[in-house]
């Protein structure tokens, strides 16, 4: 059974099992579904250059069959046979496996996810077949100019670092993976203290614990996973252009940001909302509505354990690239001015409103609590976040904008029918 219930909060409970696996639950008795997430604290930033893409490859392999469910159909059929959804994702700092199922199918669905991670066949023939599948996936991603510009901007933000590599790896690295390499990687990183089980929906904490204690007993443990800190600095703006014969030009402008637990996290997040999250944002109203330069333009932030980024993405006609970059740069400069009170309040309401709406979805809630526990070792409830958002001031937003939106930290990636970056270099160095 479990060692102890570490924390019971307003909307979630947390227990650490004897094995070391952390269990988070959020009881939502008004729903008809249950979402089960198993987070493993390993992603692309844990990989060496030679291992690039192996976290993603492992994610693929566990869907190929277990000893009790030997075929991919046997695996997916457990969930799809009851109308549920089964999927997974590999990110820079974690790998997540999840399913959303009707309430009566909770136990069998949890059994499936655990079976996939504990007892996958990892057959050599499946490794060979899936190698081809993953290589095709990489090709599909690289043929997509929107993905290409994201990959390019990552390389610029985090040069010579795992965060700057594509999560899926390369054709060369994937071609070299073996069954033994997959087994060794799982044995090293899929350890008890590196796993969080997060369940949200119409199920009680005690019920989850009974099943989890039985299914997860004896899970092997290991050392905390290694990850490479990012210590790079940037002293001058940079521009990179990748020629593609496309109808649109894809633009990504980015600057270094802040890490996941930085005290200015909420100031920075609200700055991004004001800049370009939503159709009432500055970038949307200026670049699309007033100037008519783009159909889609938006901003966002990325937070990792030790670093982060602010970015603006847009898709524009080839003849409008320079004008679009100038317009975006103008809004970046304006962001360093004091934000009017009414605009700040609108951004706060948008942020908290979206969060509260997400908390009605079992998948969003399960991911919300599980990812926090895995990456930060603690959870913040929606009400806590809402209070932190409410405390954001115009002065705080202005201060973080001045500190982080610096010309010397600016990166511009462009993908499309452009052959020269000279004019763009002049714009971003103004």
Residue pairs with C-beta under 8 A, 6 or more apart in sequence:
1 17
1 18
1 209
1 213
2 15
2 16
2 17
2 18
2 23
2 209
2 213
3 15
3 16
3 17
3 18
4 15
4 16
5 13
5 14
5 15
5 205
6 14
6 15
6 16
7 13
7 14
8 14
9 379
9 381
10 381
10 383
11 26
11 27
11 359
11 381
11 382
12 24
12 25
12 26
12 369
12 379
12 381
13 24
13 25
13 26
13 27
13 205
14 22
14 23
14 24
14 373
14 379
15 22
15 23
15 205
15 209
16 22
16 23
17 23
17 192
17 212
17 213
17 216
17 217
18 213
18 217
19 192
19 216
19 217
19 218
19 219
19 221
20 191
20 192
20 193
20 219
20 221
21 192
21 193
21 195
21 196
21 197
21 212
21 216
21 219
22 195
22 196
22 197
22 373
23 196
23 197
23 198
23 199
23 208
23 209
23 212
24 196
24 197
24 198
24 199
24 369
24 370
24 373
24 379
25 198
25 199
25 200
25 203
25 204
25 205
25 208
26 198
26 199
26 200
26 201
26 365
26 366
26 369
27 202
27 203
27 204
27 205
28 200
28 201
28 202
28 362
28 365
29 202
30 202
31 103
31 201
31 202
31 362
32 102
32 103
32 202
33 100
33 101
33 102
33 103
33 201
33 202
33 362
34 100
34 101
34 102
34 103
34 105
34 106
34 109
34 199
34 200
34 201
34 202
34 203
34 362
35 98
35 99
35 100
35 101
35 199
35 200
35 201
35 362
35 363
35 365
35 366
35 367
36 98
36 99
36 100
36 101
36 106
36 109
36 110
36 113
36 197
36 198
36 199
36 366
37 96
37 97
37 98
37 196
37 197
37 198
37 199
37 366
37 367
37 370
38 96
38 97
38 98
38 113
38 114
38 117
38 195
38 196
38 197
38 198
39 94
39 95
39 96
39 195
39 196
39 197
39 198
39 370
39 371
39 373
39 374
40 94
40 95
40 96
40 97
40 117
40 189
40 190
40 194
40 195
41 93
41 94
41 189
41 194
41 195
41 196
41 225
41 374
41 375
42 55
42 94
42 95
42 189
42 190
42 194
42 225
43 55
43 90
43 91
43 92
43 93
43 94
43 95
43 167
44 52
44 53
44 55
44 56
44 90
44 91
44 92
44 162
44 163
44 165
44 166
44 167
44 169
45 92
45 93
45 161
45 162
45 163
45 227
45 228
45 304
46 55
46 162
46 189
46 225
46 226
46 227
47 53
47 54
47 55
47 162
47 165
47 169
49 173
50 173
50 176
51 173
51 181
51 185
52 162
52 165
52 166
52 169
52 170
52 173
53 134
53 166
53 167
53 168
53 169
53 170
53 173
53 174
53 177
54 169
54 173
54 177
54 181
54 182
54 185
55 90
55 95
55 167
55 185
56 90
56 134
56 167
56 168
56 169
57 130
57 131
57 134
57 169
57 174
57 177
57 182
58 95
58 182
58 185
58 186
59 88
59 89
59 90
59 95
59 97
60 130
60 133
60 134
61 120
61 122
61 126
61 127
61 130
61 182
62 88
62 97
62 116
62 117
62 120
63 72
63 75
63 76
63 88
63 116
64 72
64 75
64 120
64 121
64 122
64 123
64 126
64 130
65 71
65 72
65 74
65 75
65 120
65 121
65 123
65 126
66 74
66 75
66 115
66 116
66 119
66 120
66 121
67 119
67 121
68 115
68 119
69 75
69 78
69 112
69 115
70 121
75 86
75 112
75 116
76 86
78 86
78 108
78 109
78 112
79 85
79 86
79 99
79 101
79 109
79 112
80 86
82 101
82 102
82 105
83 101
83 102
84 99
84 100
84 101
84 102
84 105
84 109
85 99
85 100
85 101
86 98
86 99
86 112
87 97
87 98
87 99
88 95
88 96
88 97
88 98
89 95
89 96
90 167
90 168
91 167
92 162
92 163
92 167
92 304
93 227
93 304
93 305
93 375
94 371
94 374
94 375
96 367
96 370
96 371
97 113
97 116
97 117
98 113
98 363
98 366
98 367
99 109
99 112
99 113
100 362
100 363
101 109
103 201
103 202
103 203
106 199
106 201
106 203
106 207
106 211
107 211
110 199
110 208
110 211
110 212
110 215
111 211
111 215
114 215
114 216
117 190
118 219
122 179
122 182
122 183
123 179
124 179
127 177
127 178
127 179
127 182
131 174
131 175
131 177
134 168
134 174
135 171
135 174
135 175
137 168
138 166
138 168
138 169
138 170
138 171
138 174
141 147
141 166
141 168
142 148
142 151
145 244
145 246
145 248
145 250
145 415
145 416
146 250
146 315
148 242
148 244
148 250
148 415
149 242
149 250
149 251
149 252
149 313
149 413
149 414
149 415
150 252
150 313
151 166
152 240
152 242
152 252
152 413
152 415
153 252
153 254
153 311
153 411
153 413
154 163
154 164
154 165
154 166
155 164
155 165
155 240
156 164
156 238
156 240
156 254
156 411
156 413
157 163
157 164
157 254
157 256
157 309
157 411
158 164
158 230
158 232
158 307
159 232
160 232
161 228
161 230
161 232
162 228
163 230
163 304
163 307
168 174
187 220
187 222
188 222
188 225
189 222
189 225
191 219
191 220
191 221
191 222
191 223
192 216
192 219
192 220
192 221
192 222
193 221
193 222
193 224
194 222
194 224
194 225
195 219
196 370
196 373
196 374
197 208
197 212
197 216
197 370
198 366
198 367
198 369
198 370
198 371
198 373
199 208
199 366
200 362
200 363
200 365
200 366
200 369
201 362
201 366
227 305
229 306
230 304
230 306
230 307
234 256
234 408
234 409
234 411
235 408
236 408
237 407
237 408
237 409
237 410
237 411
237 412
237 425
237 428
237 429
238 410
238 411
238 412
239 411
239 412
239 413
239 414
239 421
239 424
239 425
239 428
240 411
240 412
240 413
240 414
240 421
241 413
241 414
241 415
241 418
241 419
241 420
241 421
241 424
242 413
242 414
242 415
243 416
243 417
243 418
243 419
244 415
244 416
244 417
245 417
246 415
246 416
246 417
248 315
248 316
248 317
248 318
248 416
249 315
249 316
249 317
249 318
249 320
249 321
249 414
249 415
249 416
249 417
249 418
250 313
250 314
250 315
250 414
250 415
250 416
251 312
251 313
251 314
251 315
251 316
251 321
251 324
251 325
251 328
251 412
251 413
251 414
252 311
252 312
252 313
252 412
252 413
252 414
253 311
253 312
253 313
253 325
253 328
253 329
253 332
253 410
253 411
253 412
253 413
253 428
254 309
254 310
254 311
254 312
254 410
254 411
254 413
255 309
255 310
255 311
255 404
255 405
255 406
255 409
255 410
255 411
256 307
256 308
256 309
256 310
256 404
256 409
257 268
257 301
257 302
257 303
257 307
257 308
257 309
257 310
257 404
258 264
258 265
258 268
258 303
258 307
258 308
258 400
258 404
259 303
259 304
259 305
259 306
259 307
259 308
260 303
260 304
260 305
260 308
260 375
260 376
261 376
262 268
262 303
262 308
264 396
264 399
264 400
265 303
266 385
266 388
266 389
266 391
266 392
267 392
267 396
267 397
267 399
267 400
268 301
268 308
268 310
268 400
268 404
269 301
269 351
269 389
270 344
270 347
270 348
270 351
270 389
270 392
270 397
271 310
271 335
271 397
271 400
271 401
272 299
272 300
272 301
272 310
273 281
273 347
273 350
273 351
274 281
274 282
274 335
274 339
274 343
274 344
274 347
274 397
275 281
275 282
275 283
275 299
275 312
275 331
275 332
275 335
276 282
276 283
276 284
276 297
276 298
276 299
276 300
276 312
276 331
277 298
277 299
277 300
277 350
278 284
278 350
280 346
280 350
281 298
281 299
282 331
282 334
282 335
283 297
283 298
283 299
283 312
283 328
283 331
284 297
284 298
286 327
286 330
286 331
287 293
287 294
287 297
287 314
287 324
287 327
287 328
287 331
288 294
288 295
288 296
288 297
291 323
291 327
293 314
293 316
293 320
293 323
293 324
293 327
294 314
294 315
294 316
294 320
294 324
295 315
296 313
296 314
296 315
297 312
297 313
297 314
297 324
297 328
298 312
298 313
298 314
299 310
299 311
299 312
299 313
300 310
300 311
300 313
301 308
301 309
301 310
301 311
302 308
302 309
302 311
305 375
310 404
310 405
312 328
312 332
314 324
314 328
316 324
318 416
318 417
318 418
321 414
321 416
321 418
321 424
322 423
322 424
322 427
325 412
325 424
325 427
325 428
326 427
329 427
329 428
329 430
332 405
335 401
335 405
336 398
336 401
336 402
336 405
337 398
338 394
338 395
338 398
339 394
339 397
339 398
340 394
341 394
344 392
344 393
344 394
344 397
348 389
348 390
348 392
351 389
352 385
352 386
352 389
352 390
355 382
355 385
355 386
356 382
356 386
358 364
358 365
358 368
359 365
359 368
359 382
368 382
369 379
372 378
372 379
372 380
373 379
380 388
407 428
407 429
407 430
410 428
412 424
412 428
414 421
414 424
